[in-house]
Amino acid sequence: DDSNTNACVLAEYYAAKKYGVQVIGCPKTIDGDLKNEQIETSFGFDTACKTYSELIGNIERDCNSARKYWHFIKLMGRSASHIALECALQTQPNICLISEEVEAKEMSLDDVVTYIATAVANRAAEGNNFGTVLIPEGLIEFIPAIKKLIAELNEVLTDPATGESREFASAEEQIAFVKGAIAKDNLAVLESLPADVARQLCLDRDPHGNVQVSLIETEKLLSRMVAEKLAAWKKEGKFVGKFSAQHHFFGYEGRCAAPSNYDADYCYSLGFNASRLIANGKTGYMSIIKNTTAPAAEWIAGGVPITMMMNIERRNGANKPVIRKALSLSWMALHSSSSLLSAMSGLRKQLTFIQVLSSTGVLLRFATRPQRLSSWSRLSKK
C-alpha cells in the first residue's frame, strides 16, 4: 500500500529531524491486499465488495432474463484478486479469473482465452448462450510473458539519471523508443498484442511507476479474442451457439459508496485507536483492530510498526522499500490442501453450467458484521 509506505517514510523523516510530528497509518486499500498476521482487512473492502456484488447481481438477473449476452465485468484490484474472488463467492458467476492463479499456472493470454471460450461453448451446447465473467483489473500484469514485458518497459521508460519517467514529444516517439530499446522476445510479445493494448502498455505510468491497468480495457480484449476463437471453432464444428458480449468496469462505483455498517464501525475504531497511539507517543505505527468477525465489543485494538511490513520492490528503475501486498491465493497453502483444491475445482464446474442467479441486495451493506470478511479463509477451513 503506497499511502502507508509514504506514511512510514514521513515518520522516519520527522523523527530524524526531531520535528515533533507523529505519523500513524490505517490499513487503507480498496483492493484488500493490505493484510497479514496483524491486519485482518483494510477498510472500504467490505463496502466495495458488497456494492459491486449488488451491481453484478443486477446484471446476472438481467442476464438470466434476456438470455442472449455474455457479460464481461472488470473489477478493481491491480495487484491482487481479492475483490473478484469475494464478489464471485457472493454472486456465483459462471467464470471468475484469478490473476494469481494465472501466474502460478504460467498461463498465456491464449490459455486464458481458451479457458473462457471452452466454458462458453459448453454452455452453448446446452442451449445457454449467456453468462457472466469476472475479471480482476490487474489480470494482464499476471500473465507471465506480459509481466516480463512490463518489467522491462518500466526500466526503459525510466531516466536512470533522475529516476523519473522519460519525457517524449509525442506518444508515437515514445512507442518507437520502446520498440528499439526492449529485448527481442519482449518485442515479439508486444507486437503480438492488439495495437490498442500494446499502445496502452507503452504509455504513461502512474506516480508510483505502475502501468495504469485501469486504462487497459482487458474485458474488451478478452471478449474480442474469445469471439475470434469461437468463430474459428464454429467453422470446425466445435461451437454450435451464438456469442454476443457486453462490457462493464466497476471502479469508482465501489470507492464512493456509503460505508457498510461494518466499515463504519471498523473505521471509527481504527481512528479512535490511532488517537490513542498518538497520545502514547507512538509514530510510524499502523492502527490495527483484530478479532473483527466477533461482535464489536470483543474487538482487540493495537498498533504495529509499519517497517515490519516492508519489503523491497523494483519501482521506476530502482529498488525501493514498499509494503508487501497480500495476494489472493497462497499457492503453497493451496497445493498442500487437497480439500481446498477439490472444493474450488468442484465449485467452478458447477458454476460453468449453473443458470445465472443473483442473490445479493442492498440489505447486505447494512449488516453489523461483514458477510464474508475472508470468504476464501472460510472455504479453506471446511
Secondary structure, DSSP 8 states (H G I E B T S, - for coil): -HHHHHHHHHHHHHHHHT-----EE--B-TTS---SSS----BTHHHHHHHHHHHHHHHHHHHHHH---EEEEEES-SS--HHHHHHHHHH--SEE--HHHHHHTT--HHHHHHHHHHHHHHHHHTT---EEEEEETTHHHHSHHHHHHHHHHHHHTB-TTTSSB---SSHHHHHHHHHHHS-HHHHHHHHHS-HHHHHHHHS-B-TTS-B-GGGS-HHHHHHHHHHHHHHHHHHTTS--S---EEEEEESHHHHTS---HHHHHHHHHHHHHHHHHHHTT--SEEEEEE-TTS-GGG-EEEEEEGGGGEEEEEETTEEEEEE----S--HHHHHH-HHHHHHHHHHHHHHHHS-------GGGGG-SS-S-SSHHHHHHT-
